[in-house]
Amino acid sequence: MFNQRLSLWLSQLPGAMVWNKKPLQVSIYLSQIATAEVAQHRNQLLHLLDQEETSRLHQYQHLGDQQRFLGGRALSKLLAAQLFQLPCSQIHQIRIVRDQLGKPSLQLNQTNYHLSLSHNEHQILVALSRQALAPDCKLGVDIEVVQAFPELEHLCATVCTPAERQDILSHPDPDSRFIAYWSLKEALLKALGMGYRLDPLQFSLSLRQNHPCLISAPEGIPLNGWQFHLHTCASGQSMQQLAIAFHSTHRSQLQIQQLPAATLLERYLNETR
C-alpha cells in the first residue's frame, strides 16, 4: 500500500522533480527502402493497401508520388508485422490513421503507436515505436540526400536563423552543416504534427559539439524534453542524412535500431508466394 501511495505521489510531481524515477525506455525502429525497390515489387506491395489507401494512391498523378506513398504505407506495415510478430496473412489488421492535423500513427488492436515517415527522390524512411502512443510523446524523422547547394546562402535565409546561418557558413563543410539543420528542423516539425504550418525560422537549434538541442521556439512549444539524433548512411552512390526528433515529458532513453527493408520484403514475398 505504501509503495502504491509513493508511486502516485511521484507521478504527480513536476517532471524536473522526479529525479529518482528510472528513465522510460523507448524503442524506435527505422527502416528505409529505395523507390526503385518499390517499383520492382509494386504488384506485390499493392496487396498491403486497404481500399481507402488504394483510392488515395490513384489520386496521385505522378508515378514517383505513387511509389513514395505505396512504399511508405507498405514498409510501415511490414515493419509493424515484424515488431509485433504478425504473420503476413494478418497484416490487414494494421491500419495507418491520421489525427486532425494529418499526423499519422499506426493502429493495431485499437492501440496507436508512434509512426513517422519521410522520403526524398530515392529513399523512403519509416520510424515506428514499440510503445503505445502517449499524449506527451512526439516523434518525427526526416531523410535528406547529402549534396552541394549552389545557392546555399539563399537556402539558409529561408529556413535558418542568423545564428544558424553563421554556424553553417563558417563551418568547414557548410553544405553538410546546412543539411543537418534542415533535416533536424523537418523532423522537429513532423514531431509537432504541424509540418510547414509553422515557420522553420521560428525555431532555433544549436549543434554545438555535435549535440543538437532546441534553444528557441514559438510560445507554447516546450524547449526541454527533446532528444535529437543525426545519422549519415550510404545508399547506392549517394549519402543520406537521417534525423530523429523525439519529445517526452518523462526522462527517456531512446533505443534506436535499424531493420533492413530487404529482410522485411524477403519475409513478405516468401510468405505470399
SULNORRA-V37585 format. One record per pair of residues at least 12 apart in sequence whose ideal C-beta (glycine too) atoms are under 8 Angstrom apart, sorted by the first residue. I is the first residue (numbers start at 0). GAP is how many residues later the second one is. If there is no record, write none. Layout:
I:GAP
I:GAP
//
This chain:
14:210
14:234
14:235
14:236
17:232
17:233
20:229
20:230
22:227
22:228
22:229
22:230
23:224
23:226
23:227
23:228
23:229
24:227
24:228
24:230
25:103
25:105
25:111
25:220
25:222
25:226
25:227
25:228
25:229
26:102
26:103
26:104
26:227
26:228
26:230
27:86
27:99
27:100
27:101
27:111
27:216
27:218
27:226
27:227
27:228
27:229
28:50
28:54
28:98
28:99
28:100
28:101
28:227
28:228
28:229
28:230
29:95
29:96
29:97
29:111
29:212
29:214
29:226
29:227
29:228
29:229
30:44
30:47
30:48
30:94
30:95
30:227
30:228
30:229
30:230
30:233
31:43
31:91
31:92
31:93
31:94
31:111
31:203
31:208
31:210
31:229
32:38
32:42
32:90
32:91
32:228
32:232
33:88
33:89
33:90
33:201
33:202
34:29
34:32
34:33
34:36
34:84
34:86
34:87
34:88
34:89
35:86
36:34
36:224
36:228
37:29
37:30
37:32
37:33
37:36
37:86
38:28
40:224
40:228
41:25
41:28
43:224
43:225
43:228
44:25
44:26
44:29
45:24
46:225
47:25
47:26
47:29
47:30
47:43
47:220
48:21
48:24
48:25
49:42
49:45
52:20
52:43
55:13
56:12
56:13
63:57
67:51
67:56
70:48
70:53
71:45
71:47
71:52
71:54
72:23
74:49
74:51
74:186
74:189
75:18
75:20
75:30
75:39
75:41
75:50
75:52
76:14
76:17
76:19
77:13
77:183
77:186
77:187
77:189
77:190
78:47
78:49
78:180
78:185
79:14
79:26
79:28
79:33
79:48
80:13
80:183
80:187
81:177
81:181
81:182
81:185
82:45
82:47
83:24
85:22
86:184
87:179
87:180
87:183
87:184
88:182
92:15
92:16
93:12
93:13
93:14
94:12
94:13
95:19
96:15
98:94
100:92
100:93
100:96
101:91
101:93
102:87
102:90
103:12
103:13
104:28
105:22
110:21
110:22
111:20
111:21
112:15
112:16
112:17
112:18
112:19
112:20
113:13
113:14
113:15
113:17
113:19
113:23
113:25
114:12
114:13
114:14
114:24
115:23
115:24
115:25
115:71
115:74
115:75
116:24
117:23
117:24
117:25
117:68
117:69
117:72
118:24
119:23
119:24
119:25
119:120
120:24
121:23
121:113
121:114
121:116
122:20
122:22
122:112
122:117
123:19
124:16
124:17
124:18
124:117
126:12
126:14
126:117
133:114
135:111
135:112
135:113
135:114
136:109
136:110
136:111
137:53
137:54
137:55
137:107
137:108
137:109
137:110
138:52
138:105
138:106
138:107
139:46
139:47
139:48
139:49
139:50
139:51
139:52
139:104
139:105
139:106
140:46
140:49
140:101
140:102
140:103
140:104
141:41
141:42
141:44
141:45
141:48
141:100
141:101
142:40
142:97
142:98
142:99
142:100
143:35
143:38
143:39
143:42
143:96
143:97
143:99
144:93
144:94
144:95
144:96
145:29
145:30
145:33
145:86
145:92
145:93
145:94
145:95
146:28
146:32
146:91
147:27
148:26
148:29
151:16
151:17
151:22
151:23
151:26
152:12
152:16
154:23
154:27
155:12
155:13
155:22
157:42
157:43
158:22
158:23
158:26
158:41
158:42
159:18
159:21
159:22
159:40
159:41
160:40
160:42
160:43
160:55
162:41
162:43
163:17
163:40
163:41
166:40
167:13
175:65
176:30
178:62
179:27
179:32
179:50
179:61
179:63
180:24
180:26
182:47
182:58
182:59
182:60
183:21
183:28
183:44
183:46
183:59
183:61
184:15
184:18
184:20
185:57
186:41
186:56
186:57
186:58
187:15
187:17
187:26
187:38
187:40
187:57
188:14
189:55
190:54
190:55
190:56
191:29
197:20
201:15
201:16
202:13
202:14
202:15
203:12
203:13
204:23
209:20
211:16
211:17
211:18
212:13
212:15
213:12
213:14
221:25
221:27
224:22
224:23
224:24
225:19
225:20
225:21
226:17
226:18
226:19
226:20
226:25
226:27
227:15
227:16
227:17
227:18
228:14
228:15
228:17
228:25
228:27
229:12
229:13
229:14
230:12
230:13
243:12
//
